[in-house]
Amino acid sequence: MYTLPRETAERSGRERSKPVGSPTGVLAVMDGYRVTGPARQLFAAAAPRPWSGITTTLALFQRSANSTPLVEAARRSEAPVHVVRDRFPGDPRTAIALGALVRRPEVHILQTHGYKANVLGRLVITALRRPWIAFLHGETWENRKVRAYFALERLAVRRADCIVVVSHDMARAVVSQGIPSAKVQMVHNACLVRLEGNAPAWSAEAPPIVGVIGRLSPEKGMDLALRVHRIVAQRLPNARLLIVGEGSQRVELGRYAKRLGIGPSVCWLEYQEELAEVYRRLAVLLIPSRSEGLPNVALEAMGHGVPVVATAVGGLPEVVTDGESGFLAPPEDVEVLAQKVLCILEDPPLRRRLGHRALQEMATRFSLEARLRALHEVYARLRT
């Protein structure tokens, strides 16, 4: 059984090039097109802080000659950015370019995020004397190809000096796959929104909006959200379901909503880089996922004082305190999810109590400072 390791991370035999206390240069590598939750976490942690002794440089893959929203967001951050051209899948020049960046004398630690970066990290680190941290943020189930990529990632990260996961549940899963517990470090995501002083004053007179935010793929349980909404709308006909996101299931889910007879009361909104206005409109955030790491949308909603109703999967029970800052339900249990949503919609004082507690949880347990302290401890151990 996994327990949070107290011992230092196992050494792979690679040379540690600098003594503890000297400045540490981290090369953080990520692939992607959109600014996702993991990207926001990375950019926030990479911001220069002279007191920390850590300098983080971002390396982002880019397929076409045109820039991407992810690259543009990185350039707006305060961290140095390198764009690594990735002209086609399996392009050998990508690994060569990444290896050249890792060899730079100012780079002491390689940090990789996502299956592509983690697999390439395994390829380039073999010949280099650098510690390697592989970050795991959770897996998606869009199609067989993506599932195969994640299977390859699970094999690749076995060679990492440290594997950072975002929840205790993920840590237990990684250890159960044969990774030594001493290599595994749990670091919760941070709530990156500006915390409001009070929960939003939503009233029962306004049409209640239940939000679901995330990728439209099977593991996110969007089909379950539609079934939950059918039950809610039977008791509260003016209730609305707002689904924010994009993905392979968009057309299928739209047809499913029509078959359930709830099409007119479901609103669809494509991917949004900024979600503050969305959260301010919500009475409840519903997370009906079948699988999760630690979803940033839960932290963001609670940081806006919005209570969360979620399935008890992945790291969600580590974020939502059942009955105090939101409600949890068994996976796939549409009836319980619907009843918990209705409890909040029909009881504004309860909603306010849950929202206030959610704000307190974000301020005390999920601050950016807490995440930075944990990451700095990982860097220090790897350089001893």
C-alpha positions in Angstrom: 0.0 0.0 0.0 1.3 3.4 -0.9 2.3 5.8 1.8 3.8 9.2 1.2 7.5 8.5 1.1 9.8 10.2 3.6 13.0 8.9 2.2 14.9 10.6 -0.5 14.4 9.7 -4.1 16.3 6.7 -5.4 19.4 7.6 -7.3 19.8 6.3 -10.8 23.6 6.5 -10.7 23.7 9.6 -12.7 26.2 12.3 -11.6 24.7 15.2 -9.6 26.6 18.1 -11.0 26.1 20.9 -8.4 26.0 21.1 -4.6 22.8 21.9 -2.8 22.5 25.7 -2.2 23.8 26.7 -5.6 21.4 28.1 -8.2 19.3 25.4 -9.8 18.3 25.5 -13.5 15.3 23.5 -14.5 14.3 22.8 -18.1 10.5 22.1 -18.2 9.3 20.4 -21.3 5.6 20.2 -22.4 3.7 19.4 -25.6 0.2 20.6 -26.5 -1.8 23.1 -28.4 -4.2 24.6 -25.9 -3.5 26.2 -22.5 -4.6 23.3 -20.3 -4.7 23.0 -16.5 -1.3 21.4 -16.3 0.1 24.2 -18.5 -1.3 26.8 -16.1 0.3 25.0 -13.2 3.6 24.8 -15.0 3.6 28.5 -16.0 2.7 29.6 -12.5 5.5 27.5 -10.9 8.0 28.7 -13.6 7.6 32.4 -12.8 11.0 33.8 -11.6 11.4 34.1 -7.9 14.9 35.3 -7.0 14.6 34.1 -3.4 14.1 30.5 -4.5 17.4 29.9 -6.3 15.4 28.2 -9.1 15.4 29.3 -12.7 12.9 27.5 -14.9 13.2 27.6 -18.7 10.2 26.3 -20.8 10.7 24.1 -23.8 7.5 23.6 -25.9 6.9 21.4 -29.0 5.4 23.0 -32.0 4.3 21.1 -35.1 3.6 23.8 -37.7 5.5 27.0 -38.5 2.6 29.0 -36.9 2.6 29.6 -33.2 0.0 28.0 -30.9 -2.1 29.3 -28.0 0.2 27.3 -25.7 3.4 28.9 -27.0 1.9 32.4 -27.0 0.8 32.0 -23.3 4.3 30.8 -22.4 5.8 33.9 -24.1 3.5 36.1 -22.0 4.8 34.4 -18.8 8.0 35.6 -17.3 10.0 32.5 -17.9 12.4 32.0 -20.8 10.9 30.0 -23.7 12.4 27.6 -26.3 10.3 26.4 -29.1 11.2 22.9 -30.3 10.0 22.2 -33.9 8.3 18.8 -34.3 7.7 18.5 -38.0 6.0 15.0 -38.0 5.4 12.1 -35.6 8.7 10.4 -34.8 10.8 13.3 -36.2 14.4 12.4 -35.0 15.4 16.1 -35.1 13.0 16.7 -32.2 14.9 14.5 -29.8 18.2 15.9 -31.1 17.0 19.5 -30.4 15.7 18.6 -27.0 19.0 16.8 -26.1 20.9 20.0 -27.1 18.8 22.0 -24.7 19.3 19.6 -21.8 23.1 19.7 -22.4 23.3 23.4 -21.8 25.4 24.1 -18.7 22.7 26.2 -17.0 20.4 23.2 -17.0 20.7 21.0 -13.9 17.4 19.1 -13.9 15.1 17.9 -16.7 11.4 18.1 -16.0 8.8 16.6 -18.5 5.0 16.9 -18.7 2.7 14.8 -20.8 3.2 11.5 -22.6 5.2 12.9 -25.5 7.6 14.9 -23.3 8.0 11.9 -21.0 8.8 9.5 -23.7 11.3 11.9 -25.3 12.7 12.5 -21.9 13.5 8.8 -21.6 15.3 8.9 -25.0 17.5 11.9 -24.3 18.4 11.4 -20.7 20.2 8.1 -21.2 23.3 9.7 -22.5 23.1 12.8 -20.3 24.2 13.3 -16.7 21.1 15.1 -15.5 18.4 14.2 -12.9 15.0 13.7 -14.6 11.6 14.5 -13.0 8.6 13.0 -14.9 5.2 14.6 -14.1 2.0 12.6 -14.5 -1.2 14.5 -14.7 -3.7 11.7 -15.5 -4.7 9.8 -18.6 -7.4 10.3 -21.2 -9.4 7.8 -23.2 -10.2 9.5 -26.5 -9.2 6.6 -28.7 -6.9 3.6 -29.0 -3.9 5.6 -30.2 -4.0 7.9 -27.2 -4.4 5.0 -24.9 -1.3 3.4 -26.5 0.6 6.6 -26.0 -0.1 6.6 -22.3 0.9 2.9 -22.0 4.2 3.9 -23.6 4.6 6.7 -21.1 4.1 4.3 -18.2 7.0 2.3 -19.4 9.2 5.4 -20.2 8.9 7.1 -16.8 10.3 4.0 -15.0 13.8 5.4 -15.7 13.0 8.8 -14.1 14.7 9.8 -10.9 11.5 11.2 -9.6 7.9 10.8 -10.7 5.6 13.6 -9.5 1.9 12.9 -9.3 -1.0 15.2 -8.3 -2.9 13.0 -5.9 -2.3 10.2 -3.4 -4.6 8.0 -5.5 -2.3 8.4 -8.5 0.7 7.7 -6.3 -0.8 4.4 -5.1 -1.6 3.5 -8.7 2.0 4.2 -9.9 3.5 2.2 -7.0 1.1 -0.7 -7.8 2.6 -0.8 -11.3 6.0 -1.6 -9.9 7.6 1.9 -9.5 9.6 2.1 -6.2 7.7 4.3 -3.7 10.9 6.3 -3.0 10.7 7.6 -6.6 7.2 8.8 -6.3 6.3 12.3 -4.9 2.8 13.6 -4.5 2.4 17.4 -5.1 -1.1 18.7 -5.3 -2.1 21.2 -7.9 -2.5 24.8 -6.7 -5.6 26.9 -6.9 -4.4 29.7 -9.2 -7.5 31.9 -9.2 -7.6 35.1 -7.2 -9.7 34.1 -4.2 -12.8 36.1 -3.6 -13.7 37.2 -0.1 -17.2 35.7 -0.3 -19.1 33.0 -2.2 -21.2 34.5 -5.0 -24.7 35.5 -3.8 -26.7 33.2 -6.2 -30.4 33.1 -5.4 -33.1 30.5 -6.0 -35.0 33.1 -8.0 -32.4 33.0 -10.8 -32.5 30.2 -13.3 -30.0 27.7 -11.8 -27.0 26.8 -14.0 -25.1 23.6 -13.4 -21.7 23.6 -15.1 -19.6 20.8 -16.5 -16.1 21.8 -17.7 -13.7 19.5 -19.5 -12.7 17.5 -22.4 -15.5 15.8 -24.3 -14.1 12.3 -24.0 -15.3 9.1 -22.3 -13.3 9.4 -19.0 -14.9 12.8 -18.2 -18.4 11.3 -18.0 -20.3 13.9 -20.0 -22.9 11.4 -20.8 -23.5 10.9 -17.1 -23.9 14.7 -16.7 -26.7 14.6 -19.3 -28.5 11.9 -17.4 -28.0 13.8 -14.1 -29.5 16.9 -15.7 -32.6 15.0 -16.9 -33.3 14.1 -13.3 -32.7 17.7 -12.1 -34.8 19.2 -14.8 -37.8 17.0 -13.9 -37.9 18.7 -10.5 -36.6 22.1 -11.6 -37.8 22.7 -15.1 -35.9 26.1 -15.4 -32.5 24.5 -14.6 -29.9 24.7 -17.3 -26.8 22.6 -17.9 -23.8 24.4 -19.3 -21.1 22.1 -20.9 -17.8 23.8 -21.6 -15.2 22.0 -23.7 -14.4 20.4 -26.9 -13.5 16.8 -28.0 -14.3 13.8 -30.0 -17.7 13.2 -28.4 -19.3 16.5 -29.2 -21.7 15.3 -31.9 -22.5 12.1 -30.1 -23.3 13.9 -26.9 -25.6 16.4 -28.7 -27.6 13.6 -30.1 -27.8 11.9 -26.7 -29.2 15.1 -25.1 -31.9 15.1 -27.7 -32.8 11.5 -27.1 -33.0 12.2 -23.4 -35.5 15.0 -24.2 -33.3 17.7 -22.6 -31.7 19.3 -25.7 -33.2 22.8 -25.3 -32.0 23.1 -21.7 -28.4 22.1 -22.4 -26.0 24.9 -23.5 -22.7 24.2 -25.2 -19.7 26.4 -25.0 -16.4 25.6 -26.8 -13.0 25.6 -25.1 -12.4 28.8 -23.1 -9.0 29.9 -22.0 -10.4 32.2 -19.4 -13.2 30.8 -17.2 -13.7 33.4 -14.5 -17.0 34.6 -16.0 -18.3 31.1 -16.4 -17.7 30.2 -12.8 -19.5 33.4 -11.7 -22.6 32.2 -13.5 -22.7 28.7 -11.9 -24.7 27.5 -8.9 -22.9 24.2 -8.9 -19.9 22.6 -10.7 -20.6 19.0 -11.6 -17.7 16.6 -12.1 -19.1 13.2 -13.1 -15.7 11.8 -14.2 -14.9 8.1 -14.5 -11.2 8.8 -14.1 -9.2 11.8 -12.8 -5.8 13.0 -11.6 -6.6 16.1 -9.7 -8.8 18.4 -11.9 -7.9 22.0 -12.0 -11.6 22.9 -12.6 -12.5 21.7 -9.1 -9.8 24.0 -7.6 -10.9 27.0 -9.7 -14.6 26.6 -9.0 -14.0 26.3 -5.3 -11.7 29.3 -5.5 -14.7 31.2 -6.8 -16.9 30.0 -4.0 -18.8 27.5 -6.2 -19.6 24.2 -4.5 -18.6 21.0 -6.4 -20.6 17.8 -6.8 -18.2 15.1 -8.0 -17.6 11.4 -8.3 -15.2 10.0 -5.7 -12.5 9.1 -8.2 -8.8 10.0 -8.5 -7.8 13.0 -6.4 -11.3 14.5 -6.0 -11.8 13.1 -2.5 -8.6 14.9 -1.6 -10.1 18.2 -2.7 -13.8 18.1 -2.0 -14.6 17.5 1.7 -17.9 15.6 1.4 -20.8 17.5 3.1 -18.5 20.5 4.0 -17.1 22.1 0.8 -19.2 20.0 -1.7 -20.6 16.5 -2.2 -19.1 13.2 -3.4 -20.9 10.3 -5.0 -19.9 6.8 -6.1 -18.6 6.5 -9.7 -21.4 6.2 -12.3 -24.1 6.8 -9.7 -26.3 9.2 -11.6 -29.1 9.1 -9.0 -26.8 10.2 -6.1 -25.1 12.9 -8.2 -28.5 14.3 -9.2 -29.8 14.3 -5.6 -26.7 16.1 -4.4 -27.1 18.8 -7.1 -30.7 19.2 -6.2 -29.8 19.6 -2.5 -27.7 22.6 -3.4 -30.0 24.2 -5.9 -33.0 24.0 -3.6 -31.2 25.3 -0.5 -29.4 28.6 -1.0 -28.1 28.9 2.6 -26.5 25.4 2.1 -24.9 26.6 -1.1 -23.4 29.6 0.6 -22.0 27.5 3.5 -20.4 25.0 1.1 -19.0 27.9 -1.0 -17.4 29.6 2.0 -15.8 26.4 3.2 -14.5 25.8 -0.4 -12.9 29.2 -0.3 -11.2 28.4 3.0 -9.9 25.1 1.7 -8.3 26.7 -1.3 -6.6 29.4 0.8 -5.2 27.0 3.3 -4.5 23.7 1.6 -4.1 24.4 -2.1 -2.1 27.6 -2.3 0.6 28.2 -5.0 3.1 28.7 -2.1 2.4 25.2 -0.8 3.0 23.7 -4.3 6.2 25.7 -4.8 7.6 24.5 -1.4 6.9 20.9 -2.3 8.6 21.3 -5.7 11.6 23.0 -4.3 12.1 20.1 -1.9 12.1 17.7 -4.8 14.7 19.8 -6.6 16.9 19.9 -3.5 16.8 16.1 -3.0 17.7 15.5 -6.6 20.8 17.7 -6.4 22.2 16.1 -3.2 
